[in-house]
């Protein structure tokens, strides 16, 4: 299934299920694809969406605590983890955040949840705010972790920021350039990406079983392609949608929490609260002592800010 995995890594991939004790594993219908989820806990529904280059396994450090209060659904985005990874289309619409958001509405509806709270890190946060813009009736609250809107990233791109998020332009290059280059050394590329976005610039924050789950996904050609399509959508259809919403004054109405790593990516060009205030009617922001991967680098610090917000907004 996975190229370039070291001996013993497949056992670690299987062990990823042990990161979510008491959670069920299910495949549920999305928008023409099947979406893999781990589901646990009781209470108001809470959807957790991961970012690049990860899977749902990134939530393992806080999912159990959240499941004490909520019905937690930790999903793999289309193209990642164990969810389906269709080939991209010419306009990159199949990996637009609009379509990914519809995946998650279908998943939550299949579980009986018409309204829910959503926490999204990185790409998952982009799916989350697109869902809030397209389907405002669905969300009771939204937390976005270490991102600014796609519109603002592209608009703020100068040479400093281009160096920090070079992958935005690299992965969005036409097929097959990034796919071929990543396929040559997927483990090196994954580990470099993970380490370089942490505060400590190493892999110490990542549980071996979670990191193996990321590698299992990232080593598959169809998922290397899917991740590139995700970023090609970000440079095309997602930017078009964001620009239309920004210029028309379309705003997010549900309560929003913008969490960011003190040494992360979101705060490198602008104060997150100032930026998100341009998009949201009800937004607060807080920093966590971490790099980009704040859930894994500082799970306790993340929970201390995230949990009160969710307790206030998940059941509204």
C-alpha positions, 0 to 999 in steps of 0.5 A: 500500500505504501512506498518508502515505509521503513520496516515496522512502520506498517505496524505503527500505522495499525497502532494509530487506531490505539491513539483513539481508544473507545472511538469507532472507525467508519466510512461515510458518504461525502460528495461522491466519495467516501470519508473515513472518520473516527467517532467517539464521545457523547454530547453536542456534535463536534467535527475535527478537520486536519491540515496538510500534510497530516490526517485525522491522527493529529487530533489524538492528543485532545480528542479524548478530552473533547469526547468527555463533552462532545460527540467527536467526529475526526475526519480525513479530508478527501485525498488524505488518510483513508478517505477516497482520493479521486483524480483532480479535474481540469478546473480543480473543483474536486478539491475546492474547499466548497466541495470539501465542505459539502463532503463534511455536511454529508458526513455529519448528516449521515450521523444525524447532525444537521448543526455542529461545531467545527474545529479546523487546522490548516487546510481543515480550517479553510474547509471550515470557513468556506462551510461557514460562508456557504452554509451558515445555518450548519455551524454553531461555532467555528475554530480555525487553527493557525490560518488566515483566509486564503484571500489574505495569504495571497494578497499579503504574499511578499518575498518574506511570506513566500519564503515561509509558505513556499509550498503554496506556490510549489504544490500549485504548479501544474501536474506532474512537477510537484508530484514527481518531485515529492514521489522521489523522497516522500518521507524526507519531504514529509519530515522536513515539512513537519519539522520546519513548521514547529517551534523547535524545528524537529519531530519531537512533537509528533507521536510515532504512530501519528507520524507513521499514519501521515507517512502511510498517506503521503507515500501514495501517488494518488494522495500526493496528487490529491494534496497538490490538487488541494493547493491548485484549488487554493490558487484558483477556484478557492481564491475566486470564491474568497475574492467574491465573498470579500468584495461583496461583503459576505461575512461569517455569522457564527462565533469564531475563534482564531487560534494561532501558534506564537511561532506559527504561520498565521501571524507572520504578516498580520495580526490574526484578530485584525484579519479575521475581523474583516470576515467575521461578525463575532470573532476572538483570537488567542495565541498558543506557545507553539509553532504551526502544529499547536495541537501536537506541540502544545495540546494542553495549551490548545485545550485551555483556550479551545474548550471554553469556546466550544462549551459555550458554542457547540450546543447553540 
